[in-house]
């Protein structure tokens, strides 16, 4: 049996380095992943409208188009956190600006998006101008575990499939609590472990996903709730949306299978970077995490 422990970096099983080196390497690895895979995501997953680097939300019997399901994820987070148009939002781990732009465009929110990739910040700003919301959205390069912002300056901290990138999730939650005003809300949407011990085949699927998405580790729903409580968050709620996420996992698997010949030929010709190949392999492996019930997918909301 293999055990996935919290607060350790399991990308490529690099466990012998000091926490400082691991943290610096983790950020560089994460930035490179998203920089290398920018066009892959736009080609195979999202589009220039939704700009979504996350799973979709499918809440009706008749399947949505992929584009609408990705936009629906923003809607369900907005509603779950009770966000108002007047709220100032920190999009912690903003990617290429999809959620930030949606918040500004659909509801008029003022949003600050942060990412550790300078290229992502540049792309996001370009997309914001193209969508006509550059006056309400700004993007900066910053670590969401140690931001440059003053205490109590945001009404909402939004983390859509980004908190998983924190080596120690408590570091992210501590910083989120600091920058939130009293009464401010946190909304986190991510995958969470249902177990910590795995068979060899399950372990390979888990590590493939962690490595391919530059994620150091995952925690469980119970562990995350305890971390929120330890940081003095109140009104903690968890909404299990695994069922509404499964169609996205199926869609990703089918896309990966369809692109398998292209991936093999491109890789053989040396046209795919290590990050691109690892990202492709996740498309296959992530499906097992859901079908074997190794992970669940949840929305957490909490208040300062």
C-alpha positions in Angstrom: 0.0 0.0 0.0 1.1 3.6 -0.7 0.2 6.5 1.6 -0.2 10.1 0.5 0.7 12.3 3.4 -0.2 16.0 3.8 2.2 18.9 3.3 4.6 16.9 1.1 5.5 17.4 -2.5 4.6 14.3 -4.5 5.4 15.7 -8.0 7.9 13.2 -9.5 8.2 11.8 -5.9 10.7 14.6 -5.0 10.6 14.2 -1.3 14.3 14.7 -0.2 14.5 18.5 -0.6 14.2 21.2 2.1 10.8 22.9 2.4 12.3 26.2 1.1 13.6 24.6 -2.1 10.5 22.6 -2.5 8.4 25.7 -2.3 10.5 27.6 -4.8 10.6 24.7 -7.1 6.9 24.1 -6.8 6.1 27.6 -7.9 8.4 27.4 -10.8 7.1 24.0 -11.8 3.5 25.2 -11.6 4.2 28.3 -13.6 6.0 26.3 -16.3 3.1 23.8 -16.5 0.5 26.5 -17.2 2.9 28.4 -19.6 3.7 25.3 -21.6 0.1 24.1 -21.7 -1.6 27.5 -22.5 -2.5 26.6 -26.1 -3.3 23.0 -25.2 -6.0 24.2 -22.8 -7.5 26.5 -25.4 -7.5 23.9 -28.1 -8.7 20.8 -26.2 -10.6 22.1 -23.1 -11.8 25.7 -23.0 -12.2 28.6 -25.4 -11.5 32.3 -25.7 -14.8 33.1 -24.1 -14.9 31.0 -20.9 -11.1 30.8 -20.5 -11.7 28.1 -17.9 -8.9 25.9 -16.6 -11.2 23.9 -14.4 -13.9 21.2 -14.4 -17.4 22.2 -15.5 -20.7 22.0 -13.6 -23.4 19.9 -15.2 -26.7 20.3 -13.3 -29.4 19.2 -15.7 -30.3 15.8 -17.1 -29.7 16.9 -20.7 -25.9 17.6 -21.0 -24.8 21.1 -21.6 -22.3 22.0 -24.2 -18.8 22.0 -22.6 -18.6 25.8 -22.9 -21.8 26.3 -20.8 -20.8 23.8 -18.2 -17.5 25.6 -17.6 -19.4 28.9 -17.2 -21.8 27.3 -14.9 -19.0 26.6 -12.4 -18.6 30.4 -11.9 -22.3 30.7 -11.4 -22.5 28.0 -8.7 -19.6 29.5 -6.8 -21.1 33.0 -7.0 -24.4 31.8 -5.6 -22.9 29.5 -3.0 -20.8 32.3 -1.5 -23.6 34.9 -1.7 -21.5 37.3 -3.6 -22.9 40.8 -4.4 -22.0 43.1 -7.2 -20.5 45.6 -4.8 -18.0 43.0 -3.4 -14.3 43.4 -4.1 -12.9 40.0 -5.0 -9.5 38.5 -4.9 -9.3 35.7 -7.4 -6.5 33.6 -5.8 -4.9 31.6 -8.6 -6.7 33.3 -11.4 -5.2 31.4 -14.3 -5.8 33.2 -17.6 -8.6 35.3 -16.1 -11.7 33.3 -16.8 -13.5 33.7 -13.5 -12.2 37.2 -12.9 -13.6 38.4 -16.3 -16.9 36.5 -15.7 -17.3 38.2 -12.3 -16.7 41.7 -13.8 -18.7 41.1 -17.0 -21.7 39.3 -15.5 -22.1 41.1 -12.2 -19.9 44.2 -12.3 -17.5 43.1 -9.5 -14.1 44.7 -9.1 -11.6 41.9 -9.2 -7.9 41.5 -8.5 -6.6 38.3 -10.0 -3.2 36.8 -8.9 -1.1 34.1 -10.4 2.6 33.0 -10.0 3.0 33.0 -13.8 3.9 36.3 -15.4 2.7 34.9 -18.8 -0.7 34.1 -17.3 -1.0 37.6 -15.9 -0.2 39.0 -19.3 -2.6 36.7 -21.1 -5.4 37.5 -18.6 -5.0 41.2 -19.0 -5.2 40.9 -22.8 -8.4 38.8 -22.4 -9.9 41.4 -20.0 -9.3 44.1 -22.6 -10.8 42.0 -25.3 -13.9 41.4 -23.1 -14.2 45.1 -22.3 -13.7 44.8 -18.5 -10.1 46.0 -18.1 -11.4 48.9 -16.0 -12.8 46.5 -13.4 -10.2 43.7 -13.5 -6.5 43.7 -12.8 -4.0 40.9 -12.8 -0.7 40.7 -10.8 2.0 38.2 -10.2 1.8 37.1 -6.6 1.8 34.1 -4.3 -1.6 33.6 -2.7 0.1 32.3 0.4 1.9 35.6 0.9 0.2 38.4 -1.0 1.3 42.1 -1.1 -2.1 43.3 0.0 -3.1 45.1 3.3 -5.2 43.5 6.0 -8.9 43.4 5.5 -9.0 44.8 2.0 -11.2 42.2 0.2 -14.8 41.2 0.6 -14.3 37.8 -1.1 -11.4 35.4 -1.7 -12.2 33.1 -4.6 -10.1 30.0 -5.2 -11.3 27.8 -8.1 -9.1 24.7 -8.4 -6.1 26.7 -7.1 -5.8 26.0 -3.4 -4.6 22.5 -4.3 -1.4 24.1 -5.6 -0.5 25.2 -2.0 2.1 22.9 -0.5 0.6 23.6 2.9 -3.1 24.4 2.5 -3.1 26.2 5.9 -0.7 28.8 4.5 -3.3 29.8 1.9 -6.2 29.8 4.4 -4.2 32.0 6.8 -3.5 34.5 4.1 -7.1 34.5 2.9 -8.3 35.2 6.4 -5.8 38.1 6.8 -6.9 39.9 3.6 -10.6 39.4 4.1 -12.5 42.2 5.9 -14.7 41.2 8.9 -17.7 39.4 7.5 -15.9 38.7 4.2 -16.3 35.3 2.6 -14.1 32.6 1.3 -15.1 30.2 -1.5 -12.9 27.3 -2.4 -13.8 24.7 -5.1 -11.4 21.7 -5.5 -10.9 18.0 -5.4 -10.4 16.3 -2.0 -9.2 12.9 -1.0 -11.5 10.1 0.1 -8.7 8.0 1.4 -4.9 8.2 2.0 -3.8 4.7 1.2 -3.8 3.3 -2.3 -3.0 0.1 -4.2 -0.1 0.3 -6.7 -2.4 1.0 -9.6 -4.4 3.6 -7.8 -1.1 5.2 -6.6 0.1 5.6 -10.2 -3.1 7.3 -11.1 -2.9 9.7 -8.2 0.8 10.6 -8.8 0.1 11.0 -12.5 -2.6 13.6 -11.7 -0.4 15.4 -9.1 2.6 15.5 -11.4 0.6 16.4 -14.5 -1.2 19.3 -12.9 1.8 20.5 -10.8 -0.1 19.8 -7.6 2.0 18.8 -4.6 -0.7 17.0 -2.6 -4.4 16.9 -1.7 -6.2 16.9 1.6 -9.5 15.4 2.6 -12.8 17.2 3.3 -12.4 16.6 7.0 -8.8 17.9 7.0 -9.8 21.0 5.1 -12.7 21.7 7.5 -10.3 21.5 10.4 -7.8 23.9 8.7 -10.6 26.4 8.2 -11.7 26.0 11.9 -8.1 26.5 13.0 -7.9 29.7 11.1 -11.0 30.9 12.9 -13.4 30.9 9.9 -17.0 30.7 10.8 -20.2 29.3 9.1 -18.2 26.7 7.3 -20.2 24.8 4.7 -19.3 22.1 2.2 -21.3 21.3 -0.9 -20.5 18.0 -2.6 -20.8 18.5 -6.4 -19.0 15.3 -7.4 -22.1 14.1 -9.4 -22.2 17.4 -11.3 -18.5 17.2 -12.0 -18.4 13.6 -13.3 -19.6 14.5 -16.8 -16.6 16.8 -17.1 -14.3 14.0 -16.0 -15.9 11.8 -18.7 -15.5 14.5 -21.3 -11.8 15.0 -20.4 -11.2 11.3 -20.7 -12.8 11.1 -24.1 -10.9 14.1 -25.4 -7.6 12.5 -24.2 -8.5 9.2 -25.9 -9.4 11.0 -29.1 -6.1 12.9 -29.1 -4.0 9.9 -28.2 -2.6 9.3 -31.8 -1.7 13.0 -32.1 0.0 13.0 -28.7 2.1 9.9 -29.6 3.2 11.2 -32.9 4.0 14.7 -31.5 5.9 13.2 -28.6 7.9 10.9 -30.9 8.8 13.9 -33.0 9.9 15.9 -30.0 7.2 18.4 -30.4 5.7 18.0 -26.9 7.4 19.4 -23.7 7.5 17.3 -20.5 4.7 19.5 -19.0 2.5 19.0 -22.1 2.9 15.2 -22.0 2.3 15.1 -18.3 -0.8 17.2 -18.7 -2.1 14.9 -21.4 -1.6 11.9 -19.2 -3.8 13.4 -16.5 -6.7 13.4 -18.9 -6.7 9.6 -18.7 -5.6 9.2 -15.1 -8.1 11.7 -13.5 -11.0 9.6 -14.6 -9.9 6.7 -12.4 -9.8 9.0 -9.3 -13.5 9.5 -9.8 -14.5 6.0 -10.9 -12.6 4.3 -8.1 -14.0 6.9 -5.6 -10.5 8.0 -4.6 -11.5 11.7 -4.6 -14.6 13.8 -4.3 -15.2 17.3 -5.6 -16.6 20.0 -3.3 -17.3 23.7 -2.8 -16.3 25.1 0.6 -17.7 28.5 1.8 -16.8 30.2 5.1 -16.9 33.6 6.6 -14.4 35.7 8.6 
